[in-house]
Amino acid sequence: MDIRIKRAYEDAARSDGPRILVDRIWPRGVAKEDAELEAWLKGLAPSTDLRKWFGHDPEKWEEFRQRYLKELEKTEAADDLKELQSIVKEHKRITLVFAAKDTEHNNAAALRDFLNSGDL
């Protein structure tokens, strides 16, 4: 399984496979018709409190990942995790789309690592 991550502000490419937005808030300045998304799975985004606490501070990255993965285990994320599972099973490649400026320390990167670990 090839799971890529890409900022919402980057152009979609045919090589992306299904594009799934994993942010709770729609990316500012991106038109919905231009995003070319298969799905918007808000339930896979970190809670507002966790997102604000993290603030994309690289020093908080490991703690953020741990807290975020615990949030994914809660029932609120269950339906979106099931939908993501079905998309992953049907395609050889998917792209998780996010809005954060930091391309290494964001929820899409943490989610990709979680999916690649086989814990889904």
C-alpha positions as CSV (number, residue, x, y, z in Angstrom):
1,M,0.0,0.0,0.0
2,D,1.3,3.4,-1.0
3,I,0.0,6.1,1.3
4,R,1.0,9.6,0.3
5,I,0.4,12.9,2.0
6,K,-0.1,16.2,0.2
7,R,-1.1,19.7,1.1
8,A,-4.5,20.8,0.0
9,Y,-2.9,23.7,-1.8
10,E,-0.9,21.5,-4.1
11,D,-2.5,20.5,-7.4
12,A,-4.1,17.1,-7.6
13,A,-2.3,14.6,-9.8
14,R,-3.6,11.5,-11.5
15,S,-0.9,9.6,-9.6
16,D,-2.5,10.6,-6.3
17,G,-5.1,7.9,-6.3
18,P,-8.1,8.7,-4.2
19,R,-7.6,11.9,-2.3
20,I,-9.0,12.0,1.3
21,L,-9.1,15.2,3.3
22,V,-8.3,14.4,6.9
23,D,-8.7,17.9,8.5
24,R,-11.7,19.0,10.6
25,I,-11.8,22.4,8.9
26,W,-12.0,23.1,5.2
27,P,-8.7,24.5,3.9
28,R,-8.9,28.3,3.5
29,G,-8.9,29.5,-0.1
30,V,-9.4,26.0,-1.7
31,A,-12.6,25.6,-3.8
32,K,-14.4,22.4,-3.2
33,E,-14.6,21.7,-6.9
34,D,-10.8,22.2,-7.3
35,A,-9.9,19.8,-4.4
36,E,-10.7,16.7,-6.3
37,L,-11.4,14.7,-3.2
38,E,-12.8,11.2,-2.9
39,A,-13.9,11.9,0.7
40,W,-13.6,14.4,3.5
41,L,-13.2,12.3,6.7
42,K,-13.5,14.9,9.5
43,G,-13.7,12.3,12.1
44,L,-10.1,11.4,11.5
45,A,-8.9,14.8,12.3
46,P,-7.5,15.6,15.8
47,S,-9.8,17.3,18.2
48,T,-9.8,21.1,18.3
49,D,-8.2,21.0,21.8
50,L,-5.4,18.7,20.6
51,R,-4.7,20.6,17.5
52,K,-4.5,23.9,19.4
53,W,-2.2,22.3,22.1
54,F,0.1,21.0,19.4
55,G,0.3,24.1,17.4
56,H,2.7,22.3,15.0
57,D,5.5,22.6,17.5
58,P,8.0,19.9,16.4
59,E,9.1,19.5,20.1
60,K,5.6,18.3,20.9
61,W,5.4,15.9,17.9
62,E,5.8,12.6,19.7
63,E,3.3,13.5,22.4
64,F,0.9,14.7,19.7
65,R,1.2,11.4,17.8
66,Q,0.4,9.4,21.0
67,R,-2.6,11.6,21.9
68,Y,-3.9,11.6,18.3
69,L,-3.7,7.8,18.0
70,K,-5.7,7.5,21.3
71,E,-8.3,9.8,19.8
72,L,-8.6,7.6,16.7
73,E,-9.5,4.7,19.0
74,K,-12.6,6.5,20.2
75,T,-16.0,5.8,18.8
76,E,-16.4,9.2,17.1
77,A,-13.7,8.1,14.6
78,A,-15.1,4.6,14.0
79,D,-17.3,5.3,11.0
80,D,-14.6,7.4,9.2
81,L,-12.0,4.7,10.0
82,K,-14.2,2.1,8.4
83,E,-14.7,4.3,5.3
84,L,-10.9,4.8,5.1
85,Q,-10.4,1.0,5.5
86,S,-12.6,0.3,2.5
87,I,-10.9,3.0,0.4
88,V,-7.5,1.5,1.3
89,K,-8.6,-2.0,0.4
90,E,-9.8,-1.0,-3.0
91,H,-6.8,1.0,-4.2
92,K,-3.0,0.5,-4.4
93,R,-2.3,4.1,-3.6
94,I,-4.2,6.8,-1.7
95,T,-3.3,10.4,-0.8
96,L,-4.2,11.9,2.6
97,V,-4.8,15.6,2.1
98,F,-4.1,18.2,4.8
99,A,-3.8,22.0,5.1
100,A,-0.9,22.5,7.6
101,K,2.2,24.3,6.4
102,D,4.5,21.8,8.2
103,T,4.7,18.8,5.9
104,E,6.4,16.6,8.4
105,H,4.6,17.3,11.6
106,N,0.9,17.1,10.9
107,N,-2.1,14.7,11.5
108,A,-1.9,13.3,7.9
109,A,1.7,12.2,8.5
110,A,0.8,10.6,11.9
111,L,-2.2,8.9,10.2
112,R,-0.1,7.6,7.4
113,D,2.4,6.1,9.9
114,F,-0.5,4.5,11.7
115,L,-1.9,3.0,8.5
116,N,1.5,1.7,7.5
117,S,2.0,0.1,10.9
118,G,-0.9,-2.2,10.1
119,D,-2.8,-1.2,13.2
120,L,-5.9,-0.2,11.2
